[in-house]
């Protein structure tokens, strides 16, 4: 296809035409890279029917092997019709399995006038029925809720039904614990998606201090719709803190709070969401019966993942009851959320080196293992040591050649690590990495530095150690890095 008058009200997109021999040849060459039959035809210079090319294009697109690109204009609507045709032709709806265990994924959460939660979900397999008690698998723990009402979206209408089957989009009542991204039923059949974590956070405060409780409630409801908001108590007098992807999200949240909840708020300065990486190896052990009826030994060391910790068993699986291992694993997942300096620990490999032995089965409980694990982990992390790291983005900027010196000067002042620029006709491409907190400054300045012709792409590149003193984050919940404080807080929580 071709694009003309890009960036102007006269922008136009002309998709490639199958009747064009050059277009068919280019399509054959692209598809042949992953199709032996087409590769043979290309090598032998044999003609391939248009119908075959279209079918193979749809097949490879559906399997994520090739990625057709469409252009469009939000101002004029140019290219939108072609995009819709492409979605229809190249992304055929899958045929879901109607048999088997029920599995569904929640993509939206609403509330009705009475404040009741309504979960919008897509049934991936099986069938979901009114009065079913179903397991909900979320990031913290599994729960069970009972379905009280089902509405199906079909042919532009909403129809009340006793069952939602595989392939249906439904609105369900009764799931009081639900959040966006939760799985319902069989987790194995649900599609797995990974989103880059937010790299920024900001405190949010109401203009009227009396609105603080209402703000907490409103943000709690918004976090049901977007769990990545990650609502938490802010530091000091900074009120509440939420995670962000960028400055525009502040405007959206501020408008939503005003329009839907009648709350006027302001954001304080945005800061990075730092993480902690393990530096060395740390061993720690706590013996029963003080302070819990359990014995746990852990060794922590750097792992190879920036996601969930990797758990290794250096004790026999039969050395302790299954509940003990499960409780330790769940407690580790929570405890790694606040490392030595209060930030999430991301590169953790944990080995269980000791555990309550068989003769203790009758006395130890899951809560003993769950509550003791953070104390042991805190000791091990102190010994291993951690470093606080800041998130960095990889940026790619395309701009007119005459804008390059101005853009380079800005990026240098923002401490970016730049690669040599690459020329492409009258345009230049500049790539490198920069602290995520500085990306908004580039986005704001780029239009004026490039006369409106510059474009920028960003993606999370990883983390780099913070220079100078390590920033410390205020802790929430019991603090296992202070033994007396941790035990006192646990005791207080049990009394409440």
KOLZARO-722069 format. One record per residue (C-alpha): x, y, z; residue number from 1. Coordinates in steps of 0.5 Angstrom, whole numbers. Each point is the difference from the previous one (the first is absolute). Layout:
xx	yy	zz	num
X	Y	Z	NUM;
...
This chain:
xx	yy	zz	num
0	0	0	1;
2	7	0	2;
-1	6	4	3;
-1	8	-2	4;
0	6	3	5;
2	-3	7	6;
-1	5	6	7;
-5	4	-4	8;
-8	1	-1	9;
1	-3	-7	10;
3	-7	3	11;
-2	-6	-5	12;
2	-7	1	13;
-1	-5	-6	14;
1	-7	1	15;
4	-5	-4	16;
-5	-3	-6	17;
0	-7	-1	18;
0	2	-8	19;
7	3	1	20;
5	-5	-2	21;
5	4	4	22;
-4	-1	6	23;
-1	-7	-1	24;
7	-2	-1	25;
2	4	6	26;
-6	-4	4	27;
3	-6	-3	28;
7	1	3	29;
-2	2	7	30;
-5	-6	1	31;
5	-5	-3	32;
5	1	6	33;
-5	-4	4	34;
-3	-4	-5	35;
4	-6	-4	36;
-5	0	-6	37;
0	7	-1	38;
7	0	1	39;
1	-5	-6	40;
-5	4	-4	41;
4	6	1	42;
7	-4	-2	43;
-3	-3	-6	44;
-3	7	-2	45;
-7	-3	0	46;
-6	4	0	47;
-5	-1	6	48;
-7	1	0	49;
-3	6	4	50;
-4	-4	4	51;
5	-4	2	52;
4	6	2	53;
-6	3	4	54;
-1	-7	4	55;
8	0	2	56;
0	7	2	57;
-6	-1	4	58;
3	-6	3	59;
7	3	2	60;
-4	6	3	61;
-4	-4	4	62;
6	-4	3	63;
4	6	1	64;
5	-2	-5	65;
-1	7	-5	66;
-3	7	2	67;
-3	4	-5	68;
0	7	1	69;
-5	5	-1	70;
0	8	0	71;
-6	4	2	72;
-1	7	2	73;
-4	2	6	74;
-2	7	-3	75;
-3	-2	-7	76;
-2	-8	1	77;
5	-2	-5	78;
2	-7	0	79;
-5	-2	5	80;
-5	-4	-5	81;
7	-4	-2	82;
2	-1	7	83;
-7	-3	1	84;
0	-4	-6	85;
7	-3	2	86;
-3	-2	7	87;
-6	-4	-3	88;
5	-3	-5	89;
6	-1	3	90;
-2	-2	7	91;
-6	-5	0	92;
-3	-1	7	93;
2	-7	3	94;
-5	-6	1	95;
0	0	8	96;
0	-7	3	97;
-7	-1	3	98;
1	-6	4	99;
5	-1	6	100;
1	4	6	101;
-3	8	0	102;
6	5	-1	103;
-1	7	-1	104;
4	7	0	105;
-3	6	3	106;
2	6	-4	107;
-5	6	3	108;
-3	1	7	109;
-6	5	1	110;
-5	2	5	111;
-7	1	0	112;
-4	5	3	113;
0	-4	7	114;
7	-1	0	115;
0	-7	-2	116;
6	-3	-4	117;
-1	-2	-7	118;
5	-4	-4	119;
1	0	-7	120;
3	-6	-3	121;
2	-5	-5	122;
-2	-7	0	123;
6	-4	-2	124;
-2	-7	1	125;
-6	-4	3	126;
-6	4	3	127;
-2	4	5	128;
-7	0	4	129;
-4	4	5	130;
1	-3	7	131;
7	-3	-2	132;
5	1	5	133;
7	1	-3	134;
7	1	2	135;
3	7	-2	136;
8	0	-1	137;
3	6	1	138;
7	3	2	139;
-1	-1	7	140;
-4	-6	2	141;
-6	-4	-3	142;
-7	1	2	143;
-7	-3	-1	144;
-6	4	-2	145;
-7	-1	-2	146;
-3	2	-7	147;
-7	3	1	148;
-1	3	-7	149;
2	0	-7	150;
-1	4	-6	151;
3	-2	-7	152;
2	6	-5	153;
-3	-3	-7	154;
-2	3	-6	155;
0	7	3	156;
-4	-2	6	157;
1	-2	7	158;
-4	-6	1	159;
-1	-3	7	160;
2	-7	0	161;
1	-6	5	162;
6	-2	-3	163;
6	3	-4	164;
4	-5	-4	165;
7	0	-3	166;
0	6	-5	167;
-5	4	3	168;
2	7	3	169;
-4	1	6	170;
-2	5	6	171;
0	-4	7	172;
-3	2	7	173;
2	-3	6	174;
8	0	-1	175;
1	5	6	176;
8	-2	0	177;
1	1	-7	178;
5	4	-3	179;
2	2	-7	180;
5	-6	-3	181;
-2	-5	5	182;
-2	-7	-3	183;
-6	-4	2	184;
0	-7	0	185;
5	-4	-3	186;
7	4	-1	187;
3	-4	-5	188;
-5	1	-5	189;
0	8	1	190;
5	4	-5	191;
6	2	4	192;
2	8	-1	193;
6	4	2	194;
0	7	1	195;
6	4	1	196;
-1	3	8	197;
-1	7	1	198;
7	4	1	199;
-3	6	3	200;
-4	2	6	201;
-3	6	3	202;
-3	2	7	203;
-7	3	-1	204;
-4	4	5	205;
-7	3	0	206;
0	8	0	207;
-5	-1	6	208;
3	-4	6	209;
-7	-3	2	210;
0	-3	-7	211;
5	-5	2	212;
-4	-6	2	213;
-4	1	-7	214;
6	0	-4	215;
3	-6	3	216;
-7	-4	-2	217;
0	3	-7	218;
7	-2	-1	219;
-1	-7	3	220;
-6	0	-5	221;
4	2	-6	222;
6	-5	2	223;
-5	-5	-1	224;
-1	2	-8	225;
8	1	0	226;
4	-4	5	227;
6	3	-2	228;
-2	6	3	229;
3	-3	6	230;
-3	4	5	231;
4	1	7	232;
1	5	6	233;
4	6	-2	234;
7	2	3	235;
-1	5	6	236;
-6	5	-1	237;
0	-2	-7	238;
-7	-3	0	239;
-1	-6	-5	240;
5	-3	-5	241;
-2	-3	-7	242;
4	-3	-5	243;
1	3	-7	244;
2	-1	-7	245;
1	7	-2	246;
-3	8	1	247;
-6	-1	-4	248;
-3	-5	5	249;
0	5	5	250;
-4	4	-4	251;
-5	-6	-1	252;
0	-2	7	253;
-1	7	2	254;
-6	1	-5	255;
-3	-6	2	256;
0	1	8	257;
-3	7	-2	258;
-6	-3	-5	259;
-2	-6	4	260;
2	1	7	261;
-1	8	1	262;
7	0	3	263;
5	6	-2	264;
7	-3	1	265;
8	2	-2	266;
6	-4	-1	267;
6	1	3	268;
7	-1	-4	269;
1	-6	-4	270;
6	-5	3	271;
2	-7	-3	272;
-2	-6	3	273;
7	-3	2	274;
1	-7	1	275;
6	-4	4	276;
4	-5	-3	277;
4	-6	4	278;
8	1	0	279;
2	-6	4	280;
-2	-6	3	281;
-3	0	7	282;
-2	-6	5	283;
-5	0	6	284;
-4	-4	4	285;
-5	0	6	286;
-1	-6	4	287;
-7	-2	4	288;
-3	1	4	289;
2	8	1	290;
-3	4	-2	291;
-5	-5	-5	292;
-1	-7	0	293;
4	-1	-6	294;
8	-1	-2	295;
2	3	-7	296;
6	1	-3	297;
1	4	-6	298;
6	2	-5	299;
-1	6	-5	300;
4	2	-6	301;
0	4	-6	302;
-5	-4	-5	303;
-1	1	-8	304;
-7	3	0	305;
-3	7	2	306;
-6	-3	1	307;
-3	-5	5	308;
6	-3	5	309;
2	-7	-2	310;
-1	-5	6	311;
5	-6	0	312;
-1	-6	5	313;
6	-3	4	314;
-4	-4	5	315;
-4	-6	-2	316;
-7	2	-2	317;
-2	-5	5	318;
3	3	5	319;
-5	5	2	320;
-8	0	-2	321;
-2	3	-6	322;
-3	6	3	323;
7	2	3	324;
3	1	-7	325;
-6	3	-3	326;
0	5	6	327;
7	2	0	328;
-1	1	-8	329;
-6	5	1	330;
4	3	6	331;
6	1	-5	332;
-4	3	-5	333;
-3	6	4	334;
7	1	4	335;
4	1	-6	336;
-5	6	-1	337;
4	4	5	338;
8	-1	0	339;
5	3	5	340;
-1	7	-3	341;
-8	-1	0	342;
0	-2	-8	343;
-2	-6	-4	344;
6	-5	0	345;
0	-3	-8	346;
6	-5	-1	347;
-1	-5	6	348;
1	-7	0	349;
-2	-3	7	350;
2	-7	2	351;
-3	-3	6	352;
5	-3	4	353;
-3	-2	6	354;
-8	-1	2	355;
-4	-3	6	356;
1	-7	0	357;
-5	-6	0	358;
-1	-1	7	359;
-2	8	1	360;
-6	-1	-5	361;
-5	-1	6	362;
2	7	3	363;
2	5	-6	364;
-5	3	-4	365;
0	4	-7	366;
0	7	4	367;
6	-2	4	368;
4	-1	-7	369;
-3	6	-3	370;
1	4	6	371;
7	-2	1	372;
3	0	-8	373;
0	8	0	374;
5	0	6	375;
4	-5	-3	376;
0	3	-7	377;
2	7	4	378;
6	-3	3	379;
2	-4	-6	380;
-1	7	-5	381;
4	4	5	382;
6	-5	0	383;
0	0	-8	384;
-1	7	-1	385;
-4	4	-5	386;
1	6	-4	387;
-6	4	-2	388;
-1	1	-8	389;
-4	5	-4	390;
-4	-2	-6	391;
3	2	-7	392;
-3	1	-7	393;
2	-2	-7	394;
-2	6	-4	395;
1	1	-8	396;
-1	6	-3	397;
-2	2	-7	398;
1	7	-2	399;
3	5	-6	400;
7	0	0	401;
1	8	2	402;
-4	-2	6	403;
5	-5	2	404;
5	5	4	405;
-6	3	4	406;
-2	-7	2	407;
7	-3	2	408;
1	6	4	409;
-6	-1	4	410;
1	-7	1	411;
7	1	2	412;
-3	5	6	413;
-5	-6	2	414;
6	-5	1	415;
-2	-4	-6	416;
5	-6	-3	417;
0	1	-7	418;
2	-4	-6	419;
2	3	-7	420;
-5	3	-4	421;
-2	-3	-6	422;
-2	4	-7	423;
-6	-2	-4	424;
-1	5	-5	425;
-2	6	2	426;
-1	-3	7	427;
4	-2	6	428;
-1	-5	5	429;
3	0	7	430;
-1	-5	5	431;
3	-2	7	432;
-2	0	7	433;
-3	5	6	434;
-3	0	7	435;
-7	-1	-1	436;
-2	6	4	437;
3	4	-5	438;
-4	-3	-6	439;
-5	5	1	440;
5	6	-1	441;
2	-3	-7	442;
-8	-1	-2	443;
-1	7	2	444;
6	4	-3	445;
0	-5	-7	446;
-6	4	-4	447;
4	7	1	448;
7	-3	-1	449;
-2	-4	-6	450;
-5	5	-3	451;
-6	-5	1	452;
3	-5	-4	453;
4	-4	5	454;
-3	-7	3	455;
2	-4	5	456;
-1	-7	3	457;
2	-3	7	458;
0	-6	3	459;
3	-3	7	460;
7	-2	-1	461;
2	-2	7	462;
3	3	6	463;
6	3	2	464;
3	2	7	465;
-2	6	4	466;
6	5	0	467;
1	3	7	468;
-4	-2	6	469;
-5	-5	0	470;
-7	3	0	471;
-4	-4	5	472;
-8	-1	0	473;
-5	0	6	474;
-2	-7	2	475;
-7	-2	0	476;
-2	-6	5	477;
4	-3	5	478;
8	1	-1	479;
4	-7	0	480;
6	4	0	481;
-1	2	7	482;
-1	-6	4	483;
-4	3	6	484;
-4	5	-4	485;
-2	-6	-5	486;
-2	-4	6	487;
-4	5	4	488;
-4	2	-7	489;
-2	-7	-1	490;
-2	-1	7	491;
-4	7	-1	492;
-3	-2	-6	493;
-2	-7	3	494;
-4	4	6	495;
-3	4	-5	496;
